[in-house]
Amino acid sequence: MRGITITYKYSGNEEDWQTAVSDFIAAIDSDPEVVGKFTYQVATADDNETRFHWGRWDSAETLAHVQSQKYFNTFAGKVRDFAGGTPSATGHDILHKTNGW
């Protein structure tokens, strides 16, 4: 399993950010091609500015499908806007995890 961690600071309109994240996650949850194959989680740090995004997927094909969707391209553009440029992104292999993660 592969994953990515994305981080950036955002102190703009919280409602705009929340809506963008909710719309993206709803689109993933509604895409029958990625159910059980691609997951996404988002958090805000205690400073209320630092944002974390974690994506996980089972294969290069799943990632390619997600990246080819309009919902992905729309959200990626919004994240760049929220971050004021390219956010920090680190890809990684998932080696160990608890149940339910």
The first five atom37 places (N, CA, C, CB, O) and aatype in JSON, in Angstrom:
{
  "aatype": [12, 1, 7, 9, 16, 9, 16, 18, 11, 18, 15, 7, 2, 6, 6, 3, 17, 5, 16, 0, 19, 15, 3, 13, 9, 0, 0, 9, 3, 15, 3, 14, 6, 19, 19, 7, 11, 13, 16, 18, 5, 19, 0, 16, 0, 3, 3, 2, 6, 16, 1, 13, 8, 17, 7, 1, 17, 3, 15, 0, 6, 16, 10, 0, 8, 19, 5, 15, 5, 11, 18, 13, 2, 16, 13, 0, 7, 11, 19, 1, 3, 13, 0, 7, 7, 16, 14, 15, 0, 16, 7, 8, 3, 9, 10, 8, 11, 16, 2, 7, 17],
  "atom_mask": [
    [1, 1, 1, 1, 1],
    [1, 1, 1, 1, 1],
    [1, 1, 1, 0, 1],
    [1, 1, 1, 1, 1],
    [1, 1, 1, 1, 1],
    [1, 1, 1, 1, 1],
    [1, 1, 1, 1, 1],
    [1, 1, 1, 1, 1],
    [1, 1, 1, 1, 1],
    [1, 1, 1, 1, 1],
    [1, 1, 1, 1, 1],
    [1, 1, 1, 0, 1],
    [1, 1, 1, 1, 1],
    [1, 1, 1, 1, 1],
    [1, 1, 1, 1, 1],
    [1, 1, 1, 1, 1],
    [1, 1, 1, 1, 1],
    [1, 1, 1, 1, 1],
    [1, 1, 1, 1, 1],
    [1, 1, 1, 1, 1],
    [1, 1, 1, 1, 1],
    [1, 1, 1, 1, 1],
    [1, 1, 1, 1, 1],
    [1, 1, 1, 1, 1],
    [1, 1, 1, 1, 1],
    [1, 1, 1, 1, 1],
    [1, 1, 1, 1, 1],
    [1, 1, 1, 1, 1],
    [1, 1, 1, 1, 1],
    [1, 1, 1, 1, 1],
    [1, 1, 1, 1, 1],
    [1, 1, 1, 1, 1],
    [1, 1, 1, 1, 1],
    [1, 1, 1, 1, 1],
    [1, 1, 1, 1, 1],
    [1, 1, 1, 0, 1],
    [1, 1, 1, 1, 1],
    [1, 1, 1, 1, 1],
    [1, 1, 1, 1, 1],
    [1, 1, 1, 1, 1],
    [1, 1, 1, 1, 1],
    [1, 1, 1, 1, 1],
    [1, 1, 1, 1, 1],
    [1, 1, 1, 1, 1],
    [1, 1, 1, 1, 1],
    [1, 1, 1, 1, 1],
    [1, 1, 1, 1, 1],
    [1, 1, 1, 1, 1],
    [1, 1, 1, 1, 1],
    [1, 1, 1, 1, 1],
    [1, 1, 1, 1, 1],
    [1, 1, 1, 1, 1],
    [1, 1, 1, 1, 1],
    [1, 1, 1, 1, 1],
    [1, 1, 1, 0, 1],
    [1, 1, 1, 1, 1],
    [1, 1, 1, 1, 1],
    [1, 1, 1, 1, 1],
    [1, 1, 1, 1, 1],
    [1, 1, 1, 1, 1],
    [1, 1, 1, 1, 1],
    [1, 1, 1, 1, 1],
    [1, 1, 1, 1, 1],
    [1, 1, 1, 1, 1],
    [1, 1, 1, 1, 1],
    [1, 1, 1, 1, 1],
    [1, 1, 1, 1, 1],
    [1, 1, 1, 1, 1],
    [1, 1, 1, 1, 1],
    [1, 1, 1, 1, 1],
    [1, 1, 1, 1, 1],
    [1, 1, 1, 1, 1],
    [1, 1, 1, 1, 1],
    [1, 1, 1, 1, 1],
    [1, 1, 1, 1, 1],
    [1, 1, 1, 1, 1],
    [1, 1, 1, 0, 1],
    [1, 1, 1, 1, 1],
    [1, 1, 1, 1, 1],
    [1, 1, 1, 1, 1],
    [1, 1, 1, 1, 1],
    [1, 1, 1, 1, 1],
    [1, 1, 1, 1, 1],
    [1, 1, 1, 0, 1],
    [1, 1, 1, 0, 1],
    [1, 1, 1, 1, 1],
    [1, 1, 1, 1, 1],
    [1, 1, 1, 1, 1],
    [1, 1, 1, 1, 1],
    [1, 1, 1, 1, 1],
    [1, 1, 1, 0, 1],
    [1, 1, 1, 1, 1],
    [1, 1, 1, 1, 1],
    [1, 1, 1, 1, 1],
    [1, 1, 1, 1, 1],
    [1, 1, 1, 1, 1],
    [1, 1, 1, 1, 1],
    [1, 1, 1, 1, 1],
    [1, 1, 1, 1, 1],
    [1, 1, 1, 0, 1],
    [1, 1, 1, 1, 1]
  ],
  "atom_positions": [
    [[0.85, -1.17, 0.0], [0.0, 0.0, 0.0], [0.9, 1.24, 0.0], [-0.97, 0.0, 1.22], [1.9, 1.29, 0.71]],
    [[0.52, 2.21, -0.81], [1.24, 3.49, -0.91], [0.43, 4.57, -0.23], [1.52, 3.86, -2.39], [-0.78, 4.44, -0.03]],
    [[1.11, 5.64, 0.11], [0.43, 6.76, 0.71], [1.16, 8.06, 0.43], [0.0, 0.0, 0.0], [2.27, 8.07, -0.1]],
    [[0.51, 9.15, 0.79], [1.1, 10.47, 0.67], [0.67, 11.3, 1.88], [0.68, 11.17, -0.66], [-0.46, 11.18, 2.36]],
    [[1.58, 12.12, 2.35], [1.27, 13.1, 3.39], [1.5, 14.48, 2.79], [2.15, 12.88, 4.68], [2.58, 14.77, 2.28]],
    [[0.48, 15.3, 2.86], [0.54, 16.66, 2.32], [0.36, 17.62, 3.49], [-0.57, 16.9, 1.21], [-0.53, 17.44, 4.32]],
    [[1.22, 18.64, 3.55], [1.1, 19.64, 4.61], [1.24, 21.04, 4.04], [2.16, 19.41, 5.71], [1.94, 21.27, 3.06]],
    [[0.56, 21.98, 4.67], [0.64, 23.39, 4.32], [-0.04, 24.2, 5.42], [-0.01, 23.68, 2.94], [-0.72, 23.64, 6.28]],
    [[0.16, 25.5, 5.38], [-0.51, 26.41, 6.3], [-1.6, 27.16, 5.54], [0.51, 27.4, 6.96], [-1.41, 27.59, 4.4]],
    [[-2.74, 27.31, 6.2], [-3.86, 28.05, 5.62], [-4.57, 28.8, 6.73], [-4.84, 27.11, 4.86], [-4.94, 28.2, 7.75]],
    [[-4.78, 30.09, 6.55], [-5.49, 30.89, 7.56], [-6.61, 31.7, 6.93], [-4.51, 31.82, 8.28], [-7.04, 32.71, 7.48]],
    [[-7.08, 31.26, 5.77], [-8.14, 31.96, 5.07], [-9.51, 31.56, 5.57], [0.0, 0.0, 0.0], [-9.68, 31.15, 6.72]],
    [[-10.49, 31.68, 4.69], [-11.89, 31.39, 5.02], [-12.05, 29.9, 5.31], [-12.82, 31.82, 3.85], [-11.88, 29.05, 4.44]],
    [[-12.38, 29.6, 6.57], [-12.5, 28.21, 7.0], [-13.65, 27.48, 6.31], [-12.68, 28.14, 8.51], [-13.54, 26.29, 6.01]],
    [[-14.73, 28.18, 6.05], [-15.88, 27.55, 5.39], [-15.51, 27.11, 3.97], [-17.07, 28.53, 5.36], [-15.92, 26.03, 3.53]],
    [[-14.75, 27.94, 3.25], [-14.31, 27.56, 1.9], [-13.45, 26.31, 1.95], [-13.53, 28.71, 1.25], [-13.61, 25.41, 1.12]],
    [[-12.54, 26.25, 2.93], [-11.65, 25.09, 3.05], [-12.46, 23.84, 3.41], [-10.57, 25.35, 4.13], [-12.28, 22.79, 2.8]],
    [[-13.34, 23.96, 4.39], [-14.16, 22.83, 4.82], [-15.02, 22.3, 3.66], [-15.07, 23.23, 6.0], [-15.15, 21.09, 3.48]],
    [[-15.59, 23.19, 2.89], [-16.43, 22.78, 1.76], [-15.61, 22.04, 0.71], [-17.11, 24.01, 1.13], [-16.05, 21.01, 0.2]],
    [[-14.44, 22.54, 0.39], [-13.58, 21.89, -0.6], [-13.2, 20.49, -0.16], [-12.32, 22.72, -0.85], [-13.24, 19.55, -0.95]],
    [[-12.82, 20.34, 1.11], [-12.44, 19.03, 1.64], [-13.64, 18.09, 1.64], [-11.85, 19.16, 3.07], [-13.53, 16.95, 1.2]],
    [[-14.77, 18.56, 2.12], [-15.98, 17.73, 2.16], [-16.4, 17.28, 0.78], [-17.13, 18.5, 2.82], [-16.77, 16.12, 0.59]],
    [[-16.34, 18.18, -0.19], [-16.72, 17.83, -1.57], [-15.79, 16.76, -2.14], [-16.69, 19.08, -2.46], [-16.24, 15.84, -2.81]],
    [[-14.48, 16.89, -1.87], [-13.52, 15.91, -2.38], [-13.74, 14.54, -1.75], [-12.08, 16.39, -2.11], [-13.77, 13.53, -2.45]],
    [[-13.91, 14.51, -0.45], [-14.12, 13.22, 0.22], [-15.43, 12.59, -0.22], [-14.09, 13.41, 1.74], [-15.5, 11.37, -0.38]],
    [[-16.47, 13.39, -0.4], [-17.75, 12.85, -0.9], [-17.58, 12.27, -2.3], [-18.83, 13.95, -0.9], [-18.17, 11.23, -2.61]],
    [[-16.78, 12.92, -3.14], [-16.55, 12.41, -4.5], [-15.8, 11.09, -4.46], [-15.75, 13.44, -5.33], [-16.13, 10.17, -5.21]],
    [[-14.81, 10.98, -3.6], [-14.09, 9.7, -3.46], [-15.04, 8.62, -2.98], [-12.9, 9.84, -2.47], [-15.08, 7.52, -3.54]],
    [[-15.82, 8.92, -1.95], [-16.76, 7.94, -1.4], [-17.82, 7.53, -2.41], [-17.43, 8.5, -0.17], [-18.4, 6.44, -2.3]],
    [[-18.09, 8.37, -3.4], [-19.11, 8.09, -4.42], [-18.55, 7.43, -5.67], [-19.81, 9.36, -4.8], [-19.31, 7.06, -6.56]],
    [[-17.24, 7.28, -5.74], [-16.61, 6.71, -6.93], [-16.51, 5.19, -6.77], [-15.2, 7.33, -7.17], [-15.67, 4.72, -6.0]],
    [[-17.34, 4.42, -7.47], [-17.34, 2.97, -7.29], [-16.03, 2.29, -7.68], [-18.46, 2.36, -8.08], [-15.77, 1.16, -7.26]],
    [[-15.21, 2.96, -8.46], [-13.93, 2.38, -8.89], [-12.89, 2.35, -7.77], [-13.37, 3.16, -10.06], [-11.91, 1.62, -7.86]],
    [[-13.09, 3.14, -6.71], [-12.07, 3.23, -5.67], [-12.54, 2.82, -4.28], [-11.55, 4.62, -5.61], [-11.78, 2.93, -3.32]],
    [[-13.77, 2.36, -4.17], [-14.27, 1.92, -2.87], [-13.37, 0.81, -2.33], [-15.76, 1.43, -2.97], [-13.16, -0.21, -2.99]],
    [[-12.83, 1.02, -1.13], [-11.95, 0.05, -0.51], [-10.54, 0.04, -1.06], [0.0, 0.0, 0.0], [-9.71, -0.75, -0.62]],
    [[-10.26, 0.92, -2.02], [-8.93, 0.95, -2.65], [-8.2, 2.27, -2.43], [-9.07, 0.71, -4.13], [-6.97, 2.31, -2.51]],
    [[-8.94, 3.33, -2.15], [-8.35, 4.66, -1.96], [-9.05, 5.31, -0.78], [-8.49, 5.56, -3.26], [-10.27, 5.4, -0.74]],
    [[-8.26, 5.77, 0.18], [-8.84, 6.46, 1.33], [-8.14, 7.8, 1.52], [-8.73, 5.6, 2.62], [-6.99, 7.98, 1.11]],
    [[-8.84, 8.73, 2.15], [-8.31, 10.08, 2.34], [-8.76, 10.59, 3.69], [-8.78, 11.04, 1.21], [-9.9, 10.38, 4.1]],
    [[-7.85, 11.24, 4.37], [-8.13, 11.8, 5.7], [-7.47, 13.17, 5.79], [-7.62, 10.86, 6.83], [-6.38, 13.38, 5.25]],
    [[-8.13, 14.1, 6.46], [-7.63, 15.47, 6.57], [-7.73, 15.9, 8.03], [-8.42, 16.45, 5.62], [-8.68, 15.55, 8.73]],
    [[-6.74, 16.68, 8.48], [-6.74, 17.18, 9.86], [-6.19, 18.6, 9.89], [-5.91, 16.26, 10.78], [-5.47, 19.04, 8.99]],
    [[-6.54, 19.3, 10.95], [-6.0, 20.62, 11.24], [-5.21, 20.53, 12.53], [-7.14, 21.7, 11.34], [-5.68, 19.95, 13.51]],
    [[-4.02, 21.1, 12.55], [-3.17, 21.08, 13.74], [-3.72, 22.0, 14.82], [-1.73, 21.49, 13.39], [-4.64, 22.79, 14.57]],
    [[-3.17, 21.88, 15.99], [-3.61, 22.69, 17.13], [-3.41, 24.18, 16.91], [-2.87, 22.27, 18.38], [-4.06, 24.99, 17.57]],
    [[-2.53, 24.57, 15.98], [-2.34, 26.0, 15.7], [-3.45, 26.55, 14.8], [-0.98, 26.23, 15.04], [-3.46, 27.75, 14.51]],
    [[-4.37, 25.7, 14.36], [-5.51, 26.06, 13.51], [-5.11, 26.59, 12.14], [-6.35, 27.09, 14.2], [-5.95, 27.14, 11.42]],
    [[-3.84, 26.44, 11.76], [-3.37, 26.86, 10.44], [-2.75, 25.71, 9.66], [-2.37, 27.99, 10.58], [-2.97, 25.59, 8.46]],
    [[-1.97, 24.88, 10.33], [-1.3, 23.78, 9.65], [-2.32, 22.71, 9.3], [-0.16, 23.19, 10.52], [-3.09, 22.26, 10.15]],
    [[-2.31, 22.31, 8.02], [-3.26, 21.32, 7.51], [-2.49, 20.07, 7.09], [-4.09, 21.88, 6.33], [-1.4, 20.17, 6.51]],
    [[-3.06, 18.91, 7.38], [-2.48, 17.63, 7.0], [-3.5, 16.87, 6.16], [-2.07, 16.8, 8.26], [-4.69, 16.82, 6.48]],
    [[-3.02, 16.29, 5.09], [-3.85, 15.4, 4.25], [-3.1, 14.08, 4.14], [-4.14, 16.04, 2.82], [-1.9, 14.06, 3.87]],
    [[-3.81, 12.99, 4.34], [-3.22, 11.66, 4.16], [-4.06, 10.89, 3.16], [-3.13, 10.89, 5.52], [-5.26, 10.7, 3.35]],
    [[-3.43, 10.45, 2.1], [-4.09, 9.59, 1.11], [-3.42, 8.24, 1.11], [0.0, 0.0, 0.0], [-2.21, 8.14, 1.31]],
    [[-4.21, 7.18, 0.87], [-3.67, 5.82, 0.77], [-4.37, 5.11, -0.37], [-3.86, 5.04, 2.11], [-5.57, 5.29, -0.59]],
    [[-3.61, 4.3, -1.1], [-4.19, 3.56, -2.22], [-3.49, 2.22, -2.37], [-4.09, 4.36, -3.52], [-2.36, 2.03, -1.91]],
    [[-4.18, 1.3, -3.03], [-3.69, -0.07, -3.13], [-2.81, -0.34, -4.35], [-4.84, -1.0, -3.16], [-2.05, -1.31, -4.34]],
    [[-2.89, 0.5, -5.4], [-2.13, 0.21, -6.62], [-1.94, 1.47, -7.45], [-2.84, -0.88, -7.46], [-2.63, 2.48, -7.26]],
    [[-0.99, 1.39, -8.36], [-0.75, 2.51, -9.28], [-1.98, 2.76, -10.14], [0.48, 2.23, -10.17], [-2.26, 3.9, -10.5]],
    [[-2.71, 1.71, -10.47], [-3.92, 1.85, -11.28], [-5.0, 2.64, -10.54], [-4.46, 0.48, -11.69], [-5.68, 3.48, -11.13]],
    [[-5.16, 2.36, -9.26], [-6.14, 3.11, -8.46], [-5.76, 4.58, -8.4], [-6.24, 2.53, -7.03], [-6.61, 5.45, -8.59]],
    [[-4.5, 4.86, -8.13], [-4.05, 6.26, -8.08], [-4.26, 6.94, -9.42], [-2.58, 6.34, -7.67], [-4.73, 8.07, -9.47]],
    [[-3.91, 6.26, -10.51], [-4.09, 6.85, -11.84], [-5.55, 7.16, -12.11], [-3.55, 5.9, -12.93], [-5.87, 8.19, -12.7]],
    [[-6.44, 6.27, -11.69], [-7.88, 6.52, -11.88], [-8.3, 7.78, -11.12], [-8.72, 5.31, -11.41], [-8.95, 8.66, -11.69]],
    [[-7.92, 7.87, -9.84], [-8.31, 9.03, -9.04], [-7.75, 10.31, -9.66], [-7.8, 8.89, -7.58], [-8.46, 11.31, -9.79]],
    [[-6.48, 10.29, -10.05], [-5.85, 11.48, -10.61], [-6.44, 11.89, -11.95], [-4.37, 11.25, -10.76], [-6.27, 13.03, -12.38]],
    [[-7.13, 10.99, -12.62], [-7.73, 11.31, -13.92], [-9.14, 11.89, -13.79], [-7.78, 10.06, -14.79], [-9.75, 12.28, -14.79]],
    [[-9.65, 11.94, -12.59], [-11.03, 12.39, -12.37], [-11.08, 13.91, -12.19], [-11.63, 11.7, -11.15], [-10.16, 14.53, -11.67]],
    [[-12.19, 14.47, -12.64], [-12.4, 15.92, -12.5], [-12.35, 16.34, -11.03], [-13.74, 16.34, -13.13], [-11.79, 17.38, -10.7]],
    [[-12.95, 15.53, -10.16], [-12.97, 15.9, -8.74], [-11.56, 16.03, -8.18], [-13.76, 14.86, -7.94], [-11.31, 16.88, -7.33]],
    [[-10.62, 15.2, -8.64], [-9.24, 15.28, -8.17], [-8.59, 16.57, -8.66], [-8.43, 14.06, -8.64], [-7.98, 17.3, -7.87]],
    [[-8.73, 16.86, -9.94], [-8.09, 18.05, -10.5], [-8.64, 19.33, -9.88], [-8.28, 18.08, -12.02], [-7.9, 20.28, -9.64]],
    [[-9.94, 19.35, -9.63], [-10.55, 20.51, -8.97], [-9.98, 20.69, -7.57], [-12.09, 20.34, -8.9], [-9.6, 21.79, -7.18]],
    [[-9.91, 19.6, -6.81], [-9.42, 19.68, -5.44], [-7.93, 20.01, -5.4], [-9.68, 18.37, -4.71], [-7.51, 20.82, -4.57]],
    [[-7.14, 19.42, -6.27], [-5.69, 19.7, -6.3], [-5.45, 21.19, -6.54], [-4.99, 18.86, -7.4], [-4.56, 21.78, -5.93]],
    [[-6.24, 21.79, -7.42], [-6.11, 23.23, -7.67], [-6.47, 24.04, -6.45], [0.0, 0.0, 0.0], [-5.81, 25.04, -6.15]],
    [[-7.51, 23.63, -5.74], [-7.91, 24.35, -4.53], [-6.86, 24.22, -3.44], [-9.26, 23.84, -4.02], [-6.58, 25.18, -2.72]],
    [[-6.26, 23.03, -3.31], [-5.21, 22.85, -2.3], [-4.03, 23.77, -2.61], [-4.75, 21.37, -2.23], [-3.47, 24.38, -1.71]],
    [[-3.65, 23.85, -3.88], [-2.56, 24.77, -4.25], [-2.92, 26.21, -3.88], [-2.24, 24.68, -5.77], [-2.09, 26.95, -3.37]],
    [[-4.17, 26.59, -4.13], [-4.63, 27.94, -3.76], [-4.58, 28.13, -2.24], [-6.06, 28.19, -4.27], [-4.08, 29.15, -1.76]],
    [[-5.1, 27.15, -1.49], [-5.09, 27.26, -0.03], [-3.66, 27.35, 0.5], [-5.8, 26.06, 0.59], [-3.4, 28.09, 1.45]],
    [[-2.74, 26.61, -0.12], [-1.36, 26.57, 0.33], [-0.56, 27.78, -0.14], [-0.69, 25.3, -0.15], [0.55, 28.0, 0.34]],
    [[-1.11, 28.55, -1.05], [-0.36, 29.68, -1.61], [0.75, 29.22, -2.52], [0.0, 0.0, 0.0], [1.77, 29.9, -2.65]],
    [[0.58, 28.09, -3.15], [1.59, 27.48, -4.02], [1.59, 25.98, -3.83], [0.0, 0.0, 0.0], [0.61, 25.41, -3.34]],
    [[2.65, 25.35, -4.21], [2.74, 23.9, -4.08], [2.92, 23.51, -2.62], [3.89, 23.35, -4.94], [3.88, 23.95, -1.98]],
    [[2.02, 22.68, -2.07], [2.19, 22.25, -0.68], [3.32, 21.22, -0.58], [0.87, 21.66, -0.13], [3.76, 20.67, -1.59]],
    [[3.77, 20.98, 0.63], [4.75, 19.92, 0.87], [4.05, 18.57, 0.71], [5.4, 20.05, 2.29], [2.99, 18.35, 1.3]],
    [[4.63, 17.68, -0.08], [4.04, 16.36, -0.3], [5.13, 15.3, -0.22], [3.31, 16.29, -1.68], [6.15, 15.39, -0.89]],
    [[4.89, 14.29, 0.62], [5.85, 13.21, 0.79], [5.15, 11.88, 0.56], [6.5, 13.25, 2.2], [4.23, 11.52, 1.3]],
    [[5.58, 11.16, -0.46], [5.05, 9.82, -0.72], [5.73, 8.82, 0.19], [0.0, 0.0, 0.0], [6.86, 9.03, 0.62]],
    [[5.03, 7.71, 0.48], [5.6, 6.71, 1.37], [4.93, 5.36, 1.17], [5.48, 7.15, 2.82], [3.81, 5.27, 0.66]],
    [[5.63, 4.32, 1.59], [5.06, 2.97, 1.64], [4.52, 2.75, 3.04], [6.12, 1.88, 1.26], [5.16, 3.11, 4.02]],
    [[3.34, 2.16, 3.13], [2.74, 1.83, 4.42], [3.31, 0.46, 4.84], [1.15, 1.8, 4.34], [3.1, -0.53, 4.14]],
    [[4.0, 0.41, 5.95], [4.64, -0.82, 6.39], [3.86, -1.51, 7.5], [6.05, -0.53, 6.85], [3.7, -2.73, 7.47]],
    [[3.38, -0.75, 8.47], [2.64, -1.3, 9.61], [1.51, -0.35, 9.94], [3.58, -1.52, 10.85], [1.64, 0.87, 9.81]],
    [[0.39, -0.91, 10.38], [-0.73, -0.07, 10.77], [-1.64, -0.84, 11.71], [-1.52, 0.42, 9.52], [-1.61, -2.07, 11.74]],
    [[-2.44, -0.13, 12.49], [-3.41, -0.75, 13.35], [-4.64, -1.11, 12.53], [-3.78, 0.18, 14.53], [-4.82, -0.61, 11.42]],
    [[-5.48, -1.96, 13.07], [-6.75, -2.29, 12.42], [-7.59, -1.03, 12.3], [-7.52, -3.39, 13.2], [-7.6, -0.19, 13.21]],
    [[-8.28, -0.9, 11.2], [-9.15, 0.25, 10.99], [-8.47, 1.47, 10.41], [0.0, 0.0, 0.0], [-9.13, 2.47, 10.16]],
    [[-7.18, 1.42, 10.2], [-6.47, 2.56, 9.64], [-6.24, 2.38, 8.18], [-5.16, 2.79, 10.35], [-5.65, 3.25, 7.53]]
  ]
}
